[in-house]
Amino acid sequence: MATWRARAIKMYPSGFLDTAEDVRITLLAALCSSRQAEITDALVGLLVALVHKINARAERRVGKQLTPELKKVRGKEGILFKPATAAVDKPDEVVRRALLSVVGEKTLRELVAKAKANENARPAPAPVRARPSAPCWCSRS
C-alpha cells in the first residue's frame, strides 16, 4: 500500500492517463485511502485538543469560583463571636477574665453587636450555573 501511494504521489495528474486503467484505479485507491486515514487522524487530533482545551477552561473557571468558597471557614464569625457573647452575658466567668485581659469590654460588646447585625445581613450564595459552550446564534439553522 505504501509503495503504491508513493508511486501515485510522484505522478503528475496527466501521468495517470498514460497508465492502464487497473493500475490507475489501484494507485488512486491507495492514495485516497491513505489520505483519508491521514485526514481522519488529523481531525481526531484536533477534536481531542479542542475537548482538552474546553475541559481545562472549565476546570479553571470552576476552580476560580470554588477556591474562595473552599478557603472560607464556614461559620467562623459565629465561632469567633461565641466566646465574646459568653463573656458579655456572664461577666463573672473565667472566659470573660481571659478575654478582658486581651480585649477591652467595649470591644467585646461591639463584636457581639456586629455579629448579630451580620447574621441578618448575610446574602445567600449565588448558584453555580452551567452555560452553553457556544453562543446561541451558532446553533441556529
Buried (B, 14 or more C-beta within 10 A) or exposed (E): EEEBBEBBEEBEEEEBEEBEEEBBEBBBBBBEEBEEEEEEEEEEEEEEEEEEEEEEEEEEEEEEEEEEEEEEEEEEBEEEBBBBBBBBEEEEEEBBEEBBEEBEEEEBBEBBEEBEEEEEEEEEEEEEEEEEEEEEEEEEE
